[in-house]
């Protein structure tokens, strides 16, 4: 199963564990295939590099290497602008559609206010953990 996980969920999983941490672990263990695009990888790298997280550049690279190793990288040929209220979420939709993801996992209300975006089911992290039967 291919899944697009929003950057906010990945960051929460890396730093705080909990439900998002279960999702990050499941991706690393190959329970599902994490879909990413260069845009989402760049966004993730930028967030992980913020001084508030206190990671060295080497630590950021190590985290990125692990995520990239467990992900399928897709290169969207089409932009899905205006599908959701927040233009920052267009990159998530692009990734999900291009990769033919079964789910978009996000805690972002601009995405979760919809059940379905461009044919992809949108779920919260908690719901996705239930789908995977990880609880």
DSSP file (Angstrom, degrees, kcal/mol; ACC not computed):
  #  RESIDUE AA STRUCTURE BP1 BP2  ACC     N-H-->O    O-->H-N    N-H-->O    O-->H-N    TCO  KAPPA ALPHA  PHI   PSI    X-CA   Y-CA   Z-CA
    1    1 A X              0   0    0      0, 0.0    32,-3.2     0, 0.0     2,-0.4   0.000 360.0 360.0 360.0 130.6    0.0    0.0    0.0
    2    2 A X  E     -a   33   0A   0     98,-0.3   100,-3.3    30,-0.2   101,-0.8  -0.809 360.0-179.5 -97.8 135.6    1.4    3.4   -1.0
    3    3 A X  E     -ab  34 103A   0     30,-2.9    32,-2.9    -2,-0.4     2,-0.6  -0.995  24.2-144.2-139.1 138.6    0.7    6.3    1.4
    4    4 A X  E     -ab  35 104A   0     99,-2.5   101,-2.8    -2,-0.4     2,-0.5  -0.925  19.8-163.6-101.6 121.7    1.6   10.0    1.4
    5    5 A X  E     - b   0 105A   0     -2,-0.6   101,-0.2    30,-0.5     5,-0.1  -0.925  21.6-119.6-110.0 124.4    2.3   11.2    4.9
    6    6 A X    >>  -     0   0    0     99,-3.1     4,-1.7    -2,-0.5     3,-1.0  -0.245  23.2-116.5 -60.9 147.8    2.2   15.0    5.5
    7    7 A X  H 3> S+     0   0    0      1,-0.3     4,-2.8     2,-0.2     5,-0.3   0.849 112.9  61.0 -54.9 -39.0    5.5   16.5    6.7
    8    8 A X  H 3> S+     0   0    0      1,-0.2     4,-2.0     2,-0.2    -1,-0.3   0.852 105.1  48.4 -61.8 -33.1    3.9   17.6   10.1
    9    9 A X  H <> S+     0   0    0     -3,-1.0     4,-2.4    96,-0.2    -1,-0.2   0.906 111.4  49.2 -72.3 -42.0    3.2   13.9   10.9
   10   10 A X  H  X S+     0   0    0     -4,-1.7     4,-2.3     2,-0.2    -2,-0.2   0.927 112.3  47.7 -62.5 -44.8    6.7   12.8   10.0
   11   11 A X  H  X S+     0   0    0     -4,-2.8     4,-2.4     1,-0.2     5,-0.3   0.927 112.5  49.0 -63.3 -44.9    8.3   15.6   12.1
   12   12 A X  H  X>S+     0   0    0     -4,-2.0     4,-2.8    -5,-0.3     5,-0.8   0.903 111.6  50.5 -60.5 -40.6    6.0   14.8   15.1
   13   13 A X  H  X5S+     0   0    0     -4,-2.4     4,-0.8     7,-0.3    -1,-0.2   0.894 111.6  46.9 -65.0 -40.4    6.9   11.1   14.7
   14   14 A X  H  <5S+     0   0    0     -4,-2.3    -2,-0.2    -5,-0.2    -1,-0.2   0.917 125.8  27.0 -67.5 -44.2   10.6   11.7   14.7
   15   15 A X  H  <5S+     0   0    0     -4,-2.4    -2,-0.2    -5,-0.2    -3,-0.2   0.785 134.1  23.5 -93.7 -29.2   10.7   14.1   17.7
   16   16 A X  H  <5S-     0   0    0     -4,-2.8    -3,-0.2    -5,-0.3     2,-0.2   0.529  79.2-157.7-121.8  -7.9    7.7   13.2   19.8
   17   17 A X     X< +     0   0    0     -5,-0.8     4,-1.9    -4,-0.8     3,-0.4  -0.454  45.6 112.1  68.9-131.1    6.8    9.6   19.1
   18   18 A X  H  > S-     0   0    0      1,-0.2     4,-1.7     2,-0.2     5,-0.1  -0.228  96.6 -20.5  61.0-149.2    3.3    8.7   20.0
   19   19 A X  H  > S+     0   0    0      1,-0.2     4,-1.4     2,-0.2     3,-0.3   0.924 143.7  49.7 -60.2 -47.6    0.8    7.9   17.2
   20   20 A X  H  > S+     0   0    0     -3,-0.4     4,-2.3     1,-0.2    -7,-0.3   0.876 106.9  57.3 -60.5 -34.3    3.0    9.7   14.5
   21   21 A X  H  X S+     0   0    0     -4,-1.9     4,-2.5     1,-0.2    -1,-0.2   0.875 102.5  54.1 -61.6 -37.4    6.0    7.8   15.8
   22   22 A X  H  X S+     0   0    0     -4,-1.7     4,-2.4    -3,-0.3    -1,-0.2   0.872 108.2  50.3 -63.2 -36.2    4.1    4.5   15.1
   23   23 A X  H  X S+     0   0    0     -4,-1.4     4,-2.1     2,-0.2    -2,-0.2   0.920 110.0  48.5 -68.9 -44.1    3.6    5.7   11.5
   24   24 A X  H  X S+     0   0    0     -4,-2.3     4,-2.2     1,-0.2    -2,-0.2   0.927 113.5  47.8 -60.7 -44.7    7.3    6.6   11.0
   25   25 A X  H  X S+     0   0    0     -4,-2.5     4,-2.2     1,-0.2    -2,-0.2   0.908 109.4  52.9 -63.0 -42.6    8.3    3.2   12.4
   26   26 A X  H  <>S+     0   0    0     -4,-2.4     5,-2.5     1,-0.2     6,-0.7   0.881 109.2  49.8 -61.8 -38.1    5.7    1.4   10.2
   27   27 A X  H ><5S+     0   0    0     -4,-2.1     3,-1.3     1,-0.2    -1,-0.2   0.933 111.2  48.5 -65.1 -45.1    7.2    3.1    7.1
   28   28 A X  H 3<5S+     0   0    0     -4,-2.2    -2,-0.2     1,-0.3    -1,-0.2   0.843 110.5  52.1 -63.4 -32.7   10.7    2.1    8.1
   29   29 A X  T 3<5S-     0   0    0     -4,-2.2    -1,-0.3    -5,-0.2    -2,-0.2   0.461 115.9-115.4 -84.6  -0.6    9.6   -1.5    8.7
   30   30 A X  T < 5S+     0   0    0     -3,-1.3    -3,-0.2    -4,-0.3    -2,-0.1   0.684  73.3 135.6  78.4  18.0    8.0   -1.6    5.2
   31   31 A X  S   <S+     0   0    0     -5,-2.5     2,-0.3    -6,-0.2    -4,-0.2   0.824  83.9   3.7 -67.8 -29.8    4.4   -2.0    6.5
   32   32 A X  S    S-     0   0    0     -6,-0.7     2,-0.7    -5,-0.1    -2,-0.2  -0.962  84.2-107.0-144.5 163.1    3.5    0.5    3.9
   33   33 A X  E     -a    2   0A   0    -32,-3.2   -30,-2.9    -2,-0.3     2,-0.5  -0.837  30.0-141.5 -95.7 119.1    5.3    2.4    1.2
   34   34 A X  E     -ac   3  71A   0     36,-1.0    38,-3.1    -2,-0.7     2,-0.4  -0.671  13.2-150.6 -79.7 124.7    5.9    6.0    2.0
   35   35 A X  E     +ac   4  72A   0    -32,-2.9   -30,-0.5    -2,-0.5     2,-0.3  -0.834  22.6 168.4 -97.6 133.9    5.6    8.3   -1.1
   36   36 A X  E     - c   0  73A   0     36,-2.4    38,-3.0    -2,-0.4     2,-0.3  -0.947  20.3-152.3-137.9 158.0    7.6   11.5   -1.2
   37   37 A X  E  >  - c   0  74A   0     -2,-0.3     4,-2.6    36,-0.2     5,-0.2  -0.840  37.3-104.9-120.7 164.5    8.5   14.1   -3.8
   38   38 A X  H  > S+     0   0    0     36,-0.5     4,-2.5    -2,-0.3     5,-0.2   0.875 122.6  54.5 -55.5 -36.5   11.5   16.3   -4.0
   39   39 A X  H  > S+     0   0    0      2,-0.2     4,-2.2     1,-0.2    -1,-0.2   0.929 110.2  44.6 -64.4 -44.9    9.4   19.2   -2.8
   40   40 A X  H  > S+     0   0    0      2,-0.2     4,-2.5     1,-0.2    -2,-0.2   0.878 112.7  51.7 -68.3 -36.8    8.2   17.3    0.3
   41   41 A X  H  X S+     0   0    0     -4,-2.6     4,-2.7     2,-0.2    -2,-0.2   0.914 110.1  49.0 -64.2 -42.0   11.8   16.1    1.0
   42   42 A X  H  X S+     0   0    0     -4,-2.5     4,-2.4    -5,-0.2    -2,-0.2   0.911 111.7  49.4 -62.6 -42.1   13.0   19.7    0.8
   43   43 A X  H  X S+     0   0    0     -4,-2.2     4,-2.3     2,-0.2    -2,-0.2   0.920 111.7  48.7 -63.0 -43.5   10.3   20.8    3.1
   44   44 A X  H  X S+     0   0    0     -4,-2.5     4,-2.8     1,-0.2     5,-0.2   0.925 110.9  49.8 -62.9 -45.1   11.1   18.0    5.6
   45   45 A X  H  X S+     0   0    0     -4,-2.7     4,-1.6     1,-0.2    -1,-0.2   0.911 110.6  50.8 -59.2 -43.1   14.9   18.9    5.5
   46   46 A X  H  < S+     0   0    0     -4,-2.4     4,-0.3     2,-0.2    -1,-0.2   0.922 112.6  45.4 -62.4 -44.5   14.1   22.5    6.1
   47   47 A X  H >< S+     0   0    0     -4,-2.3     3,-1.6     1,-0.2    -2,-0.2   0.935 112.2  50.4 -66.1 -45.9   11.9   21.8    9.1
   48   48 A X  H 3< S+     0   0    0     -4,-2.8     7,-0.4     1,-0.3    -1,-0.2   0.788 107.0  57.4 -62.2 -26.4   14.4   19.3   10.6
   49   49 A X  T 3< S+     0   0    0     -4,-1.6    -1,-0.3    -5,-0.2    -2,-0.2   0.502  77.2 121.0 -83.9  -4.6   17.1   21.9   10.2
   50   50 A X  S X>>S-     0   0    0     -3,-1.6     3,-1.9    -4,-0.3     4,-0.6  -0.342  70.7-126.5 -63.2 139.9   15.4   24.5   12.3
   51   51 A X  G >45S+     0   0    0      1,-0.3     3,-1.0     2,-0.2    -1,-0.1   0.782 103.6  71.6 -60.4 -28.0   17.4   25.5   15.3
   52   52 A X  G 345S+     0   0    0      1,-0.3    -1,-0.3     2,-0.1    -2,-0.1   0.750  97.2  51.3 -62.1 -21.5   14.5   24.8   17.7
   53   53 A X  G <45S-     0   0    0     -3,-1.9    -1,-0.3    -6,-0.2    -2,-0.2   0.657  98.6-143.0 -89.8 -16.4   15.1   21.1   17.1
   54   54 A X  T <<5 +     0   0    0     -3,-1.0     2,-0.3    -4,-0.6    -3,-0.1   0.729  42.3 152.1  67.8  24.0   18.8   21.3   17.9
   55   55 A X      < -     0   0    0     -5,-0.5    -1,-0.2    -7,-0.4     2,-0.1  -0.673  42.0-128.6 -89.2 141.9   20.0   18.8   15.3
   56   56 A X     >  -     0   0    0     -2,-0.3     4,-2.4     1,-0.1     5,-0.2  -0.430  30.6-106.6 -75.3 160.7   23.4   19.0   13.7
   57   57 A X  H  > S+     0   0    0      1,-0.2     4,-2.4     2,-0.2     5,-0.1   0.874 123.4  53.5 -56.3 -36.4   23.6   19.0    9.9
   58   58 A X  H  > S+     0   0    0      2,-0.2     4,-2.3     1,-0.2    -1,-0.2   0.897 108.2  49.2 -65.5 -39.1   24.9   15.4   10.1
   59   59 A X  H  > S+     0   0    0      2,-0.2     4,-2.3     1,-0.2    -2,-0.2   0.900 110.8  50.1 -66.8 -40.4   22.0   14.3   12.3
   60   60 A X  H  X S+     0   0    0     -4,-2.4     4,-2.8     1,-0.2    -2,-0.2   0.930 111.2  49.3 -61.3 -44.8   19.5   15.9    9.8
   61   61 A X  H  X S+     0   0    0     -4,-2.4     4,-2.9     1,-0.2    -2,-0.2   0.899 109.0  52.4 -62.9 -39.9   21.3   14.1    7.0
   62   62 A X  H  X S+     0   0    0     -4,-2.3     4,-1.9     2,-0.2    -1,-0.2   0.922 111.8  46.0 -61.8 -44.9   21.1   10.8    8.9
   63   63 A X  H  X S+     0   0    0     -4,-2.3     4,-2.3     2,-0.2    -2,-0.2   0.926 113.6  49.0 -62.5 -45.3   17.3   11.2    9.4
   64   64 A X  H  X S+     0   0    0     -4,-2.8     4,-3.1     1,-0.2     5,-0.2   0.904 108.6  53.4 -62.4 -41.3   16.8   12.2    5.8
   65   65 A X  H  X S+     0   0    0     -4,-2.9     4,-2.2     1,-0.2    -1,-0.2   0.913 109.9  48.5 -59.3 -42.7   18.8    9.2    4.6
   66   66 A X  H  X S+     0   0    0     -4,-1.9     4,-1.1     2,-0.2    -1,-0.2   0.902 113.9  45.3 -65.3 -41.6   16.6    6.9    6.6
   67   67 A X  H  < S+     0   0    0     -4,-2.3     3,-0.4     1,-0.2     4,-0.4   0.925 113.8  48.5 -68.3 -44.4   13.4    8.4    5.3
   68   68 A X  H >< S+     0   0    0     -4,-3.1     3,-0.9     1,-0.2    -2,-0.2   0.865 107.3  56.7 -64.1 -34.7   14.6    8.4    1.7
   69   69 A X  H 3< S+     0   0    0     -4,-2.2    -1,-0.2    -5,-0.2    -2,-0.2   0.814 112.3  41.4 -66.2 -29.3   15.7    4.8    2.0
   70   70 A X  T 3< S+     0   0    0     -4,-1.1   -36,-1.0    -3,-0.4     2,-0.3   0.383 107.4  81.1 -98.7   5.2   12.2    3.8    3.1
   71   71 A X  E <  S-c   34   0A   0     -3,-0.9     2,-0.6    -4,-0.4   -36,-0.2  -0.739  70.3-133.1-112.3 156.9   10.3    6.0    0.6
   72   72 A X  E     -c   35   0A   0    -38,-3.1   -36,-2.4    -2,-0.3     2,-0.5  -0.949  28.3-142.6-100.7 123.6    9.4    5.9   -3.1
   73   73 A X  E     -c   36   0A   0     -2,-0.6     2,-0.3   -38,-0.2   -36,-0.2  -0.778  20.2-172.2 -92.8 125.4   10.3    9.2   -4.7
   74   74 A X  E     -c   37   0A   0    -38,-3.0     2,-0.6    -2,-0.5   -36,-0.5  -0.845  19.0-145.5-116.8 155.0    7.8   10.4   -7.3
   75   75 A X        -     0   0    0     -2,-0.3   -38,-0.1   -38,-0.1    -2,-0.0  -0.860  23.3-138.1-122.0  93.6    8.1   13.4   -9.6
   76   76 A X        -     0   0    0     -2,-0.6    19,-0.1     1,-0.2     3,-0.1  -0.224  14.2-166.9 -58.4 134.4    4.6   14.9  -10.2
   77   77 A X  S    S+     0   0    0     17,-0.1     2,-0.4     1,-0.1    -1,-0.2   0.525  73.9  45.5 -94.6  -9.4    3.9   15.9  -13.8
   78   78 A X  S    S-     0   0    0     16,-0.1     2,-0.4     2,-0.0    20,-0.1  -0.994  74.1-134.8-138.2 141.6    0.8   17.9  -12.8
   79   79 A X        -     0   0    0     -2,-0.4     2,-0.6    -3,-0.1    12,-0.1  -0.780   8.2-153.4 -93.3 139.3    0.1   20.5  -10.1
   80   80 A X    >   +     0   0    0     -2,-0.4     3,-0.9    10,-0.3     4,-0.3  -0.632  27.9 176.8-110.7  70.6   -3.1   20.2   -8.2
   81   81 A X  T 3   +     0   0    0     -2,-0.6     6,-0.1     1,-0.2    -2,-0.0  -0.516  59.4  13.0 -81.7 140.7   -3.6   23.8   -7.2
   82   82 A X  T 3  S+     0   0    0     -2,-0.2    -1,-0.2     2,-0.2     5,-0.1   0.548  84.2 118.6  78.7   6.8   -6.6   25.0   -5.3
   83   83 A X  S <  S+     0   0    0     -3,-0.9     2,-0.3     3,-0.1    -2,-0.1   0.871  82.4  27.8 -72.4 -36.5   -7.9   21.5   -4.4
   84   84 A X  S    S-     0   0    0     -4,-0.3    -2,-0.2     2,-0.1    27,-0.1  -0.827  90.6-109.9-121.1 163.8   -7.5   22.3   -0.7
   85   85 A X  S    S+     0   0    0     25,-0.4     2,-0.7    -2,-0.3    26,-0.1   0.804 101.6  64.0 -65.7 -31.2   -7.8   25.7    1.0
   86   86 A X    >   -     0   0    0      1,-0.1     3,-2.2    24,-0.1     4,-0.3  -0.846  69.8-153.6-100.4 115.7   -4.1   26.0    1.9
   87   87 A X  G >  S+     0   0    0     -2,-0.7     3,-1.5     1,-0.3     4,-0.4   0.760  92.7  69.6 -58.7 -24.2   -1.8   26.2   -1.1
   88   88 A X  G >  S+     0   0    0      1,-0.3     3,-0.5     2,-0.2     4,-0.3   0.763  93.9  57.9 -63.9 -22.6    1.1   24.7    1.0
   89   89 A X  G X> S+     0   0    0     -3,-2.2     4,-1.9     1,-0.2     3,-0.5   0.545  80.2  87.4 -85.1  -6.9   -0.9   21.4    1.0
   90   90 A X  H <> S+     0   0    0     -3,-1.5     4,-2.9    -4,-0.3   -10,-0.3   0.869  83.9  57.5 -58.5 -36.1   -0.9   21.3   -2.8
   91   91 A X  H <> S+     0   0    0     -3,-0.5     4,-2.1    -4,-0.4    -1,-0.2   0.848 104.6  51.4 -64.8 -33.7    2.5   19.5   -2.7
   92   92 A X  H <> S+     0   0    0     -3,-0.5     4,-2.5    -4,-0.3    -1,-0.2   0.925 111.8  46.3 -67.4 -44.3    0.9   16.7   -0.6
   93   93 A X  H  X S+     0   0    0     -4,-1.9     4,-2.7     2,-0.2     5,-0.3   0.916 110.1  53.9 -63.8 -43.4   -1.9   16.3   -3.0
   94   94 A X  H  X S+     0   0    0     -4,-2.9     4,-2.5     1,-0.2     5,-0.2   0.933 111.6  45.7 -54.5 -47.6    0.6   16.3   -6.0
   95   95 A X  H  X S+     0   0    0     -4,-2.1     4,-2.4     1,-0.2     6,-0.2   0.927 113.2  48.9 -62.8 -47.2    2.5   13.5   -4.3
   96   96 A X  H  X>S+     0   0    0     -4,-2.5     5,-2.5     1,-0.2     4,-0.6   0.910 115.3  43.0 -62.5 -43.9   -0.6   11.4   -3.4
   97   97 A X  H ><5S+     0   0    0     -4,-2.7     3,-0.7     3,-0.2    -1,-0.2   0.944 115.8  47.2 -68.8 -47.5   -2.1   11.6   -6.8
   98   98 A X  H 3<5S+     0   0    0     -4,-2.5    -2,-0.2    -5,-0.3    -1,-0.2   0.873 116.8  43.3 -63.3 -37.6    1.2   11.0   -8.7
   99   99 A X  H 3<5S-     0   0    0     -4,-2.4    -1,-0.2    -5,-0.2    -2,-0.2   0.564 107.5-124.7 -84.4  -7.5    2.1    8.0   -6.5
  100  100 A X  T <<5 -     0   0    0     -3,-0.7   -98,-0.3    -4,-0.6    -3,-0.2   0.902  41.0-169.7  60.6  42.8   -1.4    6.6   -6.6
  101  101 A X      < -     0   0    0     -5,-2.5   -98,-0.2    -6,-0.2    -1,-0.1  -0.292  26.3-148.2 -61.5 145.7   -1.4    6.7   -2.8
  102  102 A X  S    S+     0   0    0   -100,-3.3    19,-1.3     1,-0.2     2,-0.3   0.797  81.5  22.4 -80.7 -32.9   -4.3    4.9   -1.1
  103  103 A X  E     -bd   3 121A   0   -101,-0.8   -99,-2.5    17,-0.2     2,-0.5  -0.959  56.5-150.4-135.6 151.0   -4.2    7.4    1.8
  104  104 A X  E     -bd   4 122A   0     17,-2.4    19,-2.8    -2,-0.3     2,-0.6  -0.996  23.3-157.9-109.4 125.4   -3.0   10.9    2.7
  105  105 A X  E     +bd   5 123A   0   -101,-2.8   -99,-3.1    -2,-0.5     2,-0.3  -0.928  29.2 145.4-107.9 120.1   -2.2   11.0    6.4
  106  106 A X        -     0   0    0     17,-2.2    19,-0.2    -2,-0.6    -2,-0.1  -0.998  48.7-156.6-153.6 150.2   -2.3   14.4    7.9
  107  107 A X        +     0   0    0     -2,-0.3     2,-0.5    17,-0.2    17,-0.1   0.328  66.2 114.8-101.8   2.4   -3.1   16.4   11.0
  108  108 A X    >>  -     0   0    0      1,-0.1     4,-2.8     2,-0.0     3,-1.5  -0.621  62.7-146.4 -80.2 122.3   -3.7   19.5    9.0
  109  109 A X  H 3> S+     0   0    0     -2,-0.5     4,-1.4     1,-0.3    -1,-0.1   0.763  95.8  66.4 -62.1 -25.1   -7.3   20.6    9.1
  110  110 A X  H 34 S+     0   0    0      1,-0.2   -25,-0.4     2,-0.2    -1,-0.3   0.808 115.0  30.1 -66.6 -26.7   -7.1   21.9    5.5
  111  111 A X  H X4 S+     0   0    0     -3,-1.5     3,-1.8   -27,-0.1    -2,-0.2   0.850 118.1  53.1 -93.6 -45.1   -6.7   18.3    4.4
  112  112 A X  H 3< S+     0   0    0     -4,-2.8    -3,-0.2     1,-0.3    -2,-0.2   0.633  90.7  75.8 -72.6 -11.5   -8.6   16.4    7.1
  113  113 A X  T 3< S+     0   0    0     -4,-1.4     2,-0.4    -5,-0.3    -1,-0.3   0.648  94.9  62.8 -70.6 -11.2  -11.7   18.5    6.5
  114  114 A X    <   -     0   0    0     -3,-1.8     3,-0.1     1,-0.1     8,-0.1  -0.880  69.7-154.1-111.4 145.4  -12.2   16.4    3.4
  115  115 A X  S    S+     0   0    0     -2,-0.4     7,-2.3     1,-0.3     2,-0.3   0.743  86.0  20.9 -82.4 -25.4  -12.7   12.7    3.3
  116  116 A X  E     -E  121   0A   0      5,-0.3     2,-0.5   -13,-0.0    -1,-0.3  -0.998  60.6-167.7-149.5 134.9  -11.3   12.4   -0.1
  117  117 A X  E >  S-E  120   0A   0      3,-2.7     3,-1.9    -2,-0.3   -33,-0.1  -0.971  80.3 -24.3-128.8 116.5   -8.9   14.6   -2.3
  118  118 A X  T 3  S-     0   0    0     -2,-0.5     3,-0.1     1,-0.3    -1,-0.1   0.851 129.0 -47.5  52.7  37.4   -8.6   13.8   -5.9
  119  119 A X  T 3  S+     0   0    0      1,-0.2     2,-0.5   -17,-0.0    -1,-0.3   0.491 114.8 116.2  86.2   3.1   -9.6   10.2   -5.3
  120  120 A X  E <   - E   0 117A   0     -3,-1.9    -3,-2.7   -17,-0.0     2,-0.3  -0.913  67.1-122.9-109.3 129.7   -7.2    9.7   -2.3
  121  121 A X  E     -dE 103 116A   0    -19,-1.3   -17,-2.4    -2,-0.5     2,-0.5  -0.520  22.6-146.2 -71.6 131.3   -8.7    9.0    1.1
  122  122 A X  E     +d  104   0A   0     -7,-2.3     2,-0.3    -2,-0.3   -17,-0.2  -0.873  25.0 170.3-102.3 128.1   -7.6   11.5    3.8
  123  123 A X  E     -d  105   0A   0    -19,-2.8   -17,-2.2    -2,-0.5     2,-0.1  -0.952  32.7-115.3-135.0 154.9   -7.2   10.2    7.3
  124  124 A X     >  -     0   0    0     -2,-0.3     4,-2.3   -19,-0.2     5,-0.2  -0.407  39.3-105.2 -76.2 162.8   -5.8   11.5   10.6
  125  125 A X  H  > S+     0   0    0      1,-0.2     4,-2.3     2,-0.2     5,-0.2   0.919 122.0  52.8 -56.0 -43.5   -2.7    9.8   12.0
  126  126 A X  H  > S+     0   0    0      1,-0.2     4,-1.8     2,-0.2    -1,-0.2   0.922 109.8  47.6 -59.6 -44.6   -4.9    8.1   14.7
  127  127 A X  H  > S+     0   0    0      1,-0.2     4,-2.4     2,-0.2    -1,-0.2   0.892 110.4  52.5 -64.2 -39.0   -7.2    6.7   12.0
  128  128 A X  H  X S+     0   0    0     -4,-2.3     4,-2.4     1,-0.2    -1,-0.2   0.896 106.5  52.4 -65.8 -39.4   -4.3    5.5    9.9
  129  129 A X  H  X>S+     0   0    0     -4,-2.3     5,-2.4     1,-0.2     4,-0.6   0.880 110.0  50.0 -61.6 -37.8   -2.8    3.6   12.9
  130  130 A X  H ><5S+     0   0    0     -4,-1.8     3,-0.8     3,-0.2    -2,-0.2   0.913 108.5  51.9 -64.9 -42.7   -6.2    2.0   13.3
  131  131 A X  H 3<5S+     0   0    0     -4,-2.4    -2,-0.2     1,-0.3    -1,-0.2   0.905 112.7  45.2 -59.3 -41.8   -6.3    1.1    9.6
  132  132 A X  H 3<5S-     0   0    0     -4,-2.4    -1,-0.3    -5,-0.1    -2,-0.2   0.570 108.8-128.5 -77.9  -8.5   -2.8   -0.5   10.0
  133  133 A X  T <<5 +     0   0    0     -3,-0.8    -3,-0.2    -4,-0.6    -2,-0.1   0.916  62.4 140.4  59.3  45.5   -4.0   -2.2   13.3
  134  134 A X      <       0   0    0     -5,-2.4    -4,-0.1     1,-0.2    -1,-0.1   0.508 360.0 360.0 -94.7  -6.8   -0.9   -0.9   15.1
  135  135 A X              0   0    0     -6,-0.4    -1,-0.2    -5,-0.1    -5,-0.1   0.451 360.0 360.0 -94.4 360.0   -2.8   -0.1   18.4
